[in-house]
Amino acid sequence: MLLALISLTLSGLLWMGGLIDSLQRPSVVDSLSLRQLELAALAAEALPEDLRPVLAGGSPRRDLTEELRRQMETSEEPPRALRRLELALLERSDDAGIGLDDTDLTQLLTQVDTSRRPLIEALLAARPVAAERQEQLLAPWSAPLMVRQLVCEQLPGGTGACPAEGRSWQLLLMLIGVTLLPLLFLVVGLGLLLRQLWLAWRRRLPAPAPLLGPPLSPVDVILLIAGGFVVVGEVGIPVLVQPPVQHLLKRLGAPPELSQGLEVLALYLALMAVPLLLLVLLLPRRVAIPKGGWLQWRWQPPLSALGGAVVTLLMVLPVVTAASWVIDRIWAEPGGSNPLLELVLTSSDPRALACFALTALVVAPLFEECLFRGVLLPVAGQRLGGLPAVLLSAAIFAVAHLSLSELVPLFVLGLGLGWLRWRSGRLTSAVLMHALWNSVTFLNLLVLAD
């Protein structure tokens, strides 16, 4: 009990410090907003006239210009040269409504290194430049598609279509995927949620399955989560594992992005090993194991598990969206996004992306659901009841992600995961729902990642 109390105190202090520190972390929200506006501006030309205002807005380039300028003015850090170049090109374009102005380009010319100056000099000279030469001028900038399109439009002499014209249908499908599909999911999810609430009000919901779980005491659960997961896993493991992993990757000569992906995966696997090993040690040896195991995986039938995960995910989606919308309205600069989101958004190495995908789509759902819905929820439910246990597991699940701005949406997601585990009596459905949620987020990042 003393060890559990010490672990609980330390984890509380660590989590409180992590939540406060999350305010200083950059948010991925602005990057996502900018990428979506860029996608709308690039795909606008392929849209029919009657659909363009719905999917891309009335003047997508003007919207992009205003958002980019706003982000650069409100940022505490100096804007990157690439963003300044993009803004200057947008302001030179007629669609932005600004008119031709080379002041920003002239200033940027004196502030970039020599390898990037030829592009700006060519833009200022406005002389014909062949397509092959344009590619050479763009190479030092590592320019995204929006910048390449603007350069192609403003440098005369290129042969063939500009980048966006060659990918118009692909860009159109991507825009539909990030605009219409989420709206469709929200409508379907709202209908399913209203039906569920109606059934609950009419007392027609089926009775929840028996809440079975490992025979652990509250002290055991505190030792498992606060001691094994937080104190040892989140504090001790990075200190012990990260240096040798980095040294090994350096010796192997792995590229930087791949090294980053492998490091994230290795650290998460090491983090989850400690509490899972502790769980194995805490489980009794000579007690009859119930059907389905201590964690009640119950994989069969798999289609019903997947169906429950999809339905609950759709029901949770409008509530999470509403919570995020309210937070955006009352909190202008929340900050503190999960660092993995930014890594996925900016990575260009498929192998690194595969490591991030394995971490987010497989390893994290399995581990977190084992801990929060496989152990915490049933142990708490046997003492508090099903609904209080769902609330408790959702709250701890949200706090454990150490993001103050995402606390409420994660709590709502945790409610959905806990509700599914409680009502279905199986952990598999919660794992699948968690994996599906992360998959939707991951795919959305890939679509917007240029």
Rosetta blueprint (number, residue, H / E / L):
1 M L
2 L H
3 L H
4 A H
5 L H
6 I H
7 S H
8 L H
9 T H
10 L H
11 S H
12 G H
13 L H
14 L H
15 W H
16 M H
17 G H
18 G H
19 L H
20 I H
21 D H
22 S H
23 L H
24 Q H
25 R L
26 P L
27 S L
28 V L
29 V H
30 D H
31 S H
32 L H
33 S H
34 L H
35 R H
36 Q H
37 L H
38 E H
39 L H
40 A H
41 A H
42 L H
43 A H
44 A H
45 E H
46 A H
47 L L
48 P L
49 E L
50 D L
51 L L
52 R H
53 P H
54 V H
55 L H
56 A L
57 G L
58 G L
59 S L
60 P H
61 R H
62 R H
63 D H
64 L H
65 T H
66 E H
67 E H
68 L H
69 R H
70 R H
71 Q H
72 M H
73 E H
74 T H
75 S L
76 E L
77 E L
78 P L
79 P L
80 R L
81 A H
82 L H
83 R H
84 R H
85 L H
86 E H
87 L H
88 A H
89 L H
90 L H
91 E H
92 R H
93 S L
94 D H
95 D H
96 A H
97 G L
98 I L
99 G L
100 L L
101 D L
102 D L
103 T H
104 D H
105 L H
106 T H
107 Q H
108 L H
109 L H
110 T L
111 Q L
112 V L
113 D L
114 T L
115 S L
116 R L
117 R H
118 P H
119 L H
120 I H
121 E H
122 A H
123 L H
124 L H
125 A H
126 A L
127 R L
128 P L
129 V L
130 A L
131 A H
132 E H
133 R H
134 Q H
135 E H
136 Q H
137 L H
138 L H
139 A H
140 P H
141 W H
142 S L
143 A L
144 P L
145 L H
146 M H
147 V H
148 R H
149 Q H
150 L H
151 V H
152 C H
153 E H
154 Q H
155 L L
156 P L
157 G L
158 G L
159 T L
160 G L
161 A L
162 C L
163 P H
164 A H
165 E H
166 G H
167 R L
168 S H
169 W H
170 Q H
171 L H
172 L H
173 L H
174 M H
175 L H
176 I H
177 G H
178 V H
179 T H
180 L H
181 L H
182 P H
183 L H
184 L H
185 F H
186 L H
187 V H
188 V H
189 G H
190 L H
191 G H
192 L H
193 L H
194 L H
195 R H
196 Q H
197 L H
198 W H
199 L H
200 A H
201 W H
202 R L
203 R L
204 R L
205 L L
206 P L
207 A L
208 P L
209 A L
210 P L
211 L L
212 L L
213 G L
214 P L
215 P L
216 L L
217 S L
218 P H
219 V H
220 D H
221 V H
222 I H
223 L H
224 L H
225 I H
226 A H
227 G H
228 G H
229 F H
230 V H
231 V H
232 V H
233 G H
234 E H
235 V H
236 G H
237 I H
238 P H
239 V H
240 L H
241 V H
242 Q H
243 P H
244 P H
245 V H
246 Q H
247 H H
248 L H
249 L H
250 K H
251 R H
252 L H
253 G L
254 A L
255 P L
256 P H
257 E H
258 L H
259 S H
260 Q H
261 G H
262 L H
263 E H
264 V H
265 L H
266 A H
267 L H
268 Y H
269 L H
270 A H
271 L H
272 M H
273 A H
274 V H
275 P H
276 L H
277 L H
278 L H
279 L H
280 V H
281 L H
282 L H
283 L L
284 P L
285 R L
286 R L
287 V L
288 A L
289 I L
290 P L
291 K L
292 G L
293 G L
294 W L
295 L L
296 Q L
297 W L
298 R L
299 W L
300 Q L
301 P L
302 P H
303 L H
304 S H
305 A H
306 L H
307 G H
308 G H
309 A H
310 V H
311 V H
312 T H
313 L H
314 L H
315 M H
316 V H
317 L H
318 P H
319 V H
320 V H
321 T H
322 A H
323 A H
324 S H
325 W H
326 V H
327 I H
328 D H
329 R H
330 I H
331 W L
332 A L
333 E L
334 P L
335 G L
336 G L
337 S L
338 N L
339 P H
340 L H
341 L H
342 E H
343 L H
344 V H
345 L H
346 T H
347 S L
348 S L
349 D L
350 P H
351 R H
352 A H
353 L H
354 A H
355 C H
356 F H
357 A H
358 L H
359 T H
360 A H
361 L H
362 V H
363 V H
364 A H
365 P H
366 L H
367 F H
368 E H
369 E H
370 C H
371 L H
372 F H
373 R H
374 G H
375 V H
376 L H
377 L H
378 P H
379 V H
380 A H
381 G H
382 Q H
383 R H
384 L H
385 G L
386 G H
387 L H
388 P H
389 A H
390 V H
391 L H
392 L H
393 S H
394 A H
395 A H
396 I H
397 F H
398 A H
399 V H
400 A H
401 H L
402 L L
403 S L
404 L L
405 S L
406 E L
407 L H
408 V H
409 P H
410 L H
411 F H
412 V H
413 L H
414 G H
415 L H
416 G H
417 L H
418 G H
419 W H
420 L H
421 R H
422 W H
423 R H
424 S H
425 G L
426 R L
427 L H
428 T H
429 S H
430 A H
431 V H
432 L H
433 M H
434 H H
435 A H
436 L H
437 W H
438 N H
439 S H
440 V H
441 T H
442 F H
443 L H
444 N H
445 L H
446 L H
447 V H
448 L H
449 A L
450 D L
